């Protein structure tokens, strides 16, 4: 695939993400656009799931105050987490108390793009994950440039462990398990990291952001025979390992058609076709964002959802709570943090948008 053609697809994808990204920090009421849409019907609990905290529902009362799928309510601020720790890239939320093993091992989730929405969700429901948020502007260009440099990700991991040691005052503090997650354009960061073959990544989560590209000299029609697998090779190889139970890979997608490049729906079809897998169809009921399909094999999870508009894209950010609870923390047996501590307030100037 010629480099110039590939860059063209990346630019097109970045343009769409820039438009949708504007919605994340928009604060005015969006009732006319969103109506009575509700949170999606998330996949049923995996066997053995324990009782957990619940994500605050998006009620009509909250909608009247201007909150919506792309501007979720923030009921807890930083809650049981300590104030932000600055890193070489992004910033970290570390539990005030607990959230580590006796030998000071922490389970860490690094999220790219849409960090504020992910923070709002995880602060409410996570058992004890340390959260790292990296937001590098609208579109994928910033992620490609920054994470494409071979030194960036290793330096980030060192910075995280230094922050853990600084926060706890214990030189033994370290990353025990590591997950990478992304939404929308943030998948470019994950792609760049996986290209560098980091064996220290235990799980990858891509929320409505995996896009293939078209082959040269074909009609730009979303059909499997027209798609170029090279665009998703790093994710595909990680998915193969997950299917064998060697790692964890979670992919979610909507039914948005970007028109000028392949959407996340047809891209997920391509990934499953390459793996020789078929979806299990699900009944979404009357939920406009309900789940319509699933593939759950060992460490591989591919979930399809209804919806072809901006709210349908933004709603995937809320899925991170369920994924953390039912997959990551259950699999890793993440040590609980203490939620009885005095909540940490979040000042207005400390907030930042998804882009």
C-alpha positions as CSV (number, residue, x, y, z in Angstrom):
1,X,0.0,0.0,0.0
2,X,1.7,3.3,-1.0
3,X,2.5,5.6,1.9
4,X,0.8,8.6,0.3
5,X,-2.5,6.7,-0.2
6,X,-2.4,5.4,3.4
7,X,-1.9,8.9,4.7
8,X,-4.9,10.1,2.7
9,X,-7.1,7.6,4.5
10,X,-5.7,8.7,7.8
11,X,-6.4,12.3,7.0
12,X,-10.0,11.5,6.0
13,X,-10.5,9.6,9.3
14,X,-9.0,12.4,11.3
15,X,-11.5,14.9,9.7
16,X,-14.5,12.9,10.8
17,X,-13.1,12.5,14.3
18,X,-12.4,16.2,14.5
19,X,-16.1,16.9,13.8
20,X,-17.4,14.4,16.3
21,X,-14.7,15.4,18.9
22,X,-16.3,18.8,19.1
23,X,-19.4,17.3,20.6
24,X,-17.5,15.9,23.6
25,X,-16.7,19.3,25.1
26,X,-19.9,20.9,24.0
27,X,-22.0,21.9,27.1
28,X,-25.2,23.4,25.6
29,X,-28.4,21.3,25.7
30,X,-28.7,18.8,22.9
31,X,-32.3,17.7,23.6
32,X,-33.5,18.5,20.1
33,X,-30.8,16.3,18.6
34,X,-30.8,13.5,21.1
35,X,-34.4,13.2,22.3
36,X,-35.0,10.4,24.7
37,X,-32.0,8.2,23.7
38,X,-30.7,6.0,26.5
39,X,-27.5,4.3,27.4
40,X,-26.8,1.2,25.4
41,X,-27.7,-2.3,26.4
42,X,-24.3,-3.5,27.3
43,X,-23.3,-7.2,26.9
44,X,-24.7,-9.4,29.6
45,X,-22.5,-10.2,32.6
46,X,-19.7,-12.8,32.0
47,X,-20.0,-15.9,34.2
48,X,-18.6,-15.2,37.6
49,X,-19.0,-11.5,37.6
50,X,-19.2,-10.1,41.1
51,X,-21.5,-7.4,42.4
52,X,-20.2,-3.9,41.4
53,X,-21.0,-0.3,41.4
54,X,-23.4,1.0,38.7
55,X,-22.8,3.8,36.2
56,X,-25.2,6.7,36.8
57,X,-28.0,6.6,34.2
58,X,-28.6,9.5,31.8
59,X,-32.0,10.6,33.0
60,X,-34.4,13.1,31.4
61,X,-33.6,15.5,34.3
62,X,-29.9,15.4,33.4
63,X,-30.7,15.9,29.7
64,X,-32.7,19.0,30.7
65,X,-29.5,20.4,32.3
66,X,-27.5,19.9,29.1
67,X,-25.9,16.5,29.7
68,X,-26.0,14.0,26.9
69,X,-24.0,11.1,25.3
70,X,-21.2,13.4,24.2
71,X,-21.2,15.4,27.4
72,X,-21.8,13.0,30.3
73,X,-22.6,14.1,33.8
74,X,-19.8,14.1,36.4
75,X,-21.2,13.1,39.7
76,X,-18.0,12.3,41.6
77,X,-15.2,14.4,40.3
78,X,-12.0,12.4,41.2
79,X,-13.8,10.6,44.0
80,X,-11.6,8.0,45.7
81,X,-8.6,9.0,43.5
82,X,-5.8,11.3,44.6
83,X,-5.2,14.5,42.6
84,X,-3.7,14.2,39.1
85,X,-0.1,13.1,38.7
86,X,1.6,14.7,35.7
87,X,3.4,12.2,33.4
88,X,5.8,12.5,30.4
89,X,2.6,12.2,28.3
90,X,-0.9,12.8,29.8
91,X,-1.8,12.5,33.5
92,X,-2.6,9.7,35.9
93,X,-5.3,9.0,38.5
94,X,-4.0,6.8,41.3
95,X,-6.2,5.5,44.2
96,X,-5.8,7.5,47.4
97,X,-5.7,4.2,49.3
98,X,-5.5,0.6,48.2
99,X,-5.7,-0.6,44.6
100,X,-2.4,-2.5,44.8
101,X,-1.0,-5.9,45.9
102,X,1.1,-6.4,49.0
103,X,4.2,-6.0,46.8
104,X,2.9,-2.7,45.4
105,X,1.7,-3.9,42.0
106,X,-0.9,-1.7,40.3
107,X,-3.3,-2.6,37.5
108,X,-3.0,0.3,35.0
109,X,-5.3,1.4,32.1
110,X,-3.9,3.9,29.6
111,X,-6.7,5.5,27.6
112,X,-6.2,7.5,24.4
113,X,-8.8,10.1,23.3
114,X,-12.0,11.1,25.2
115,X,-10.2,10.9,28.6
116,X,-12.7,13.1,30.5
117,X,-15.7,10.9,29.6
118,X,-13.7,7.8,30.5
119,X,-12.7,9.3,33.8
120,X,-16.3,10.2,34.6
121,X,-17.3,6.6,34.1
122,X,-14.4,4.7,35.7
123,X,-14.4,6.9,38.9
124,X,-17.9,5.7,39.5
125,X,-17.5,2.0,38.9
126,X,-13.9,0.7,38.9
127,X,-12.7,-1.6,41.6
128,X,-9.2,-0.3,41.8
129,X,-7.6,0.5,38.4
130,X,-5.1,3.3,38.0
131,X,-6.2,5.4,35.1
132,X,-3.8,7.2,32.7
133,X,-5.4,9.7,30.2
134,X,-3.7,10.9,27.0
135,X,-5.5,13.4,24.7
136,X,-3.5,14.8,21.8
137,X,-6.0,17.0,19.9
138,X,-8.6,16.3,17.3
139,X,-8.0,13.5,14.8
140,X,-5.2,10.9,14.7
141,X,-2.3,13.1,13.6
142,X,-1.0,13.9,17.1
143,X,-1.2,10.3,18.2
144,X,0.6,9.1,15.1
145,X,3.4,11.5,15.5
146,X,3.9,11.1,19.2
147,X,3.4,7.4,19.6
148,X,5.1,6.6,16.4
149,X,8.4,7.6,18.0
150,X,9.9,4.4,19.5
151,X,11.0,6.1,22.7
152,X,7.6,7.6,23.6
153,X,5.8,4.6,25.0
154,X,8.7,3.2,27.1
155,X,9.2,6.6,28.6
156,X,5.5,6.8,29.4
157,X,5.7,3.5,31.3
158,X,8.7,4.7,33.3
159,X,6.9,7.9,34.0
160,X,3.8,6.0,35.3
161,X,5.9,3.9,37.6
162,X,7.7,6.9,38.9
163,X,4.3,8.5,39.7
164,X,3.3,5.4,41.5
165,X,6.4,5.5,43.6
166,X,6.0,9.2,44.3
167,X,2.4,8.9,45.3
168,X,2.9,5.9,47.6
169,X,6.3,6.7,48.9
170,X,7.3,3.1,48.2
171,X,10.1,2.3,45.8
172,X,8.5,-1.1,45.1
173,X,5.5,0.4,43.3
174,X,5.2,-1.0,39.8
175,X,2.8,-1.8,37.0
176,X,1.4,-5.3,37.5
177,X,-1.0,-5.4,34.6
178,X,-1.3,-3.0,31.7
179,X,-4.2,-2.3,29.4
180,X,-4.4,0.1,26.5
181,X,-7.8,1.5,25.5
182,X,-8.9,4.1,22.9
183,X,-11.9,5.7,21.5
184,X,-12.3,7.1,18.0
185,X,-9.1,8.7,16.7
186,X,-7.2,7.3,19.7
187,X,-6.9,4.0,18.0
188,X,-4.1,5.4,16.0
189,X,-2.0,5.5,19.2
190,X,-2.7,1.8,19.9
191,X,-1.9,0.9,16.3
192,X,1.5,2.6,16.6
193,X,2.3,0.9,20.0
194,X,1.3,-2.5,18.7
195,X,3.5,-2.0,15.6
196,X,6.5,-1.7,18.0
197,X,5.7,-5.2,19.4
198,X,5.3,-4.4,23.1
199,X,5.0,-7.7,25.0
200,X,4.2,-5.8,28.2
201,X,0.7,-5.0,27.1
202,X,-1.9,-7.4,28.6
203,X,-5.1,-6.1,27.1
204,X,-6.2,-3.9,24.2
205,X,-9.6,-2.1,24.0
206,X,-10.7,-0.2,20.9
207,X,-14.0,1.6,21.3
208,X,-15.6,2.4,17.9
209,X,-12.3,3.4,16.3
210,X,-10.8,0.7,14.2
211,X,-10.9,1.6,10.5
212,X,-9.5,-0.4,7.5
213,X,-8.7,1.3,4.2
214,X,-9.6,0.6,0.6
215,X,-7.4,-1.3,-1.8
216,X,-5.8,0.7,-4.7
217,X,-7.9,1.0,-7.8
218,X,-11.2,-0.3,-6.4
219,X,-14.6,1.4,-6.0
220,X,-14.9,3.0,-2.5
221,X,-17.8,0.7,-1.6
222,X,-17.9,-0.9,1.8
223,X,-17.5,-4.6,0.8
224,X,-14.9,-7.0,2.2
225,X,-13.3,-7.7,-1.1
226,X,-12.5,-3.9,-1.4
227,X,-10.8,-3.6,1.9
228,X,-7.0,-3.7,2.6
229,X,-6.1,-5.8,5.6
230,X,-2.8,-4.1,6.1
231,X,-4.5,-1.1,7.8
232,X,-5.6,-3.3,10.7
233,X,-2.7,-5.8,10.8
234,X,-1.4,-4.8,14.4
235,X,-5.0,-5.2,15.8
236,X,-5.6,-8.3,13.9
237,X,-2.5,-10.0,15.2
238,X,-3.4,-9.1,18.8
239,X,-6.9,-10.4,18.1
240,X,-5.4,-13.8,17.0
241,X,-3.5,-14.0,20.2
242,X,-6.6,-13.2,22.2
243,X,-8.6,-15.9,20.4
244,X,-6.0,-18.4,21.6
245,X,-6.4,-17.1,25.2
246,X,-2.9,-15.5,25.3
247,X,-4.1,-11.9,25.8
248,X,-7.2,-9.8,25.8
249,X,-8.7,-7.9,22.9
250,X,-12.0,-6.0,23.0
251,X,-13.4,-4.3,20.0
252,X,-16.7,-2.3,19.9
253,X,-18.3,-0.7,16.9
254,X,-21.4,1.3,15.9
255,X,-23.1,1.3,12.5
256,X,-21.8,4.7,11.4
257,X,-21.0,5.0,7.7
258,X,-18.3,7.6,7.2
259,X,-18.8,7.3,3.4
260,X,-15.3,8.3,2.3
261,X,-13.5,5.5,4.1
262,X,-14.6,2.2,5.7
263,X,-16.6,2.4,8.9
264,X,-15.9,0.5,12.1
265,X,-18.8,-1.9,11.3
266,X,-17.3,-3.3,8.0
267,X,-13.8,-3.1,9.6
268,X,-15.0,-5.4,12.3
269,X,-16.5,-7.7,9.7
270,X,-13.0,-7.8,8.0
271,X,-11.3,-8.7,11.2
272,X,-13.7,-11.5,12.0
273,X,-13.5,-12.8,8.4
274,X,-9.7,-13.0,8.7
275,X,-10.1,-14.9,11.9
276,X,-12.7,-17.2,10.4
277,X,-15.3,-16.2,13.0
278,X,-19.0,-15.3,12.7
279,X,-21.1,-13.1,14.9
280,X,-23.8,-14.2,17.2
281,X,-26.9,-12.0,16.5
282,X,-28.5,-10.4,19.5
283,X,-31.9,-8.7,20.0
284,X,-31.4,-5.0,20.9
285,X,-35.1,-4.6,21.8
286,X,-36.2,-1.0,21.5
287,X,-32.8,0.5,22.6
288,X,-31.6,2.8,19.8
289,X,-28.0,2.0,20.8
290,X,-28.6,-1.7,21.8
291,X,-26.2,-4.5,21.1
292,X,-26.9,-6.4,17.9
293,X,-24.0,-8.9,17.8
294,X,-21.3,-10.5,19.8
295,X,-18.2,-12.7,19.5
296,X,-16.8,-13.9,22.8
297,X,-14.0,-16.5,22.5
298,X,-11.5,-16.8,25.3
299,X,-9.8,-13.4,25.4
300,X,-11.4,-12.0,22.2
301,X,-14.6,-9.9,22.4
302,X,-16.1,-8.1,19.4
303,X,-19.4,-6.3,20.2
304,X,-21.6,-4.6,17.7
305,X,-24.1,-1.9,18.5
306,X,-26.9,0.0,16.9
307,X,-26.6,3.6,15.9
308,X,-25.3,5.7,13.0
309,X,-25.0,9.2,14.4
310,X,-22.7,11.2,16.8
311,X,-24.4,10.1,20.0
312,X,-24.1,6.5,18.9
313,X,-20.3,7.1,18.6
314,X,-20.0,8.9,21.9
315,X,-21.9,6.3,23.8
316,X,-19.1,3.8,23.3
317,X,-17.1,5.7,25.9
318,X,-19.5,4.5,28.6
319,X,-18.7,0.9,27.8
320,X,-15.3,1.2,29.4
321,X,-16.8,0.8,32.9
322,X,-18.4,-2.6,32.0
323,X,-15.2,-3.8,30.2
324,X,-13.1,-2.8,33.2
325,X,-15.4,-4.6,35.7
326,X,-16.4,-7.7,33.8
327,X,-13.2,-8.4,31.9
328,X,-10.0,-6.7,33.1
329,X,-10.6,-6.5,36.9
330,X,-12.2,-10.0,37.1
331,X,-9.4,-11.5,35.0
332,X,-6.6,-9.8,36.9
333,X,-8.3,-9.9,40.3
334,X,-7.6,-6.2,40.7
335,X,-7.0,-5.3,44.4
336,X,-9.8,-2.9,45.6
337,X,-9.2,0.7,46.5
338,X,-10.8,2.3,49.5
339,X,-13.9,4.1,48.5
340,X,-14.6,5.4,52.1
341,X,-11.9,8.1,51.8
342,X,-12.8,11.7,51.5
343,X,-13.5,12.4,47.8
344,X,-11.1,14.5,45.9
345,X,-12.7,17.6,44.4
346,X,-12.1,18.4,40.7
347,X,-11.6,22.1,40.0
348,X,-13.0,23.5,36.7
349,X,-9.6,24.4,35.5
350,X,-8.5,20.8,35.9
351,X,-11.0,19.5,33.4
352,X,-10.0,18.9,29.8
353,X,-11.9,17.8,26.7
354,X,-11.6,14.6,24.8
355,X,-9.4,16.2,22.2
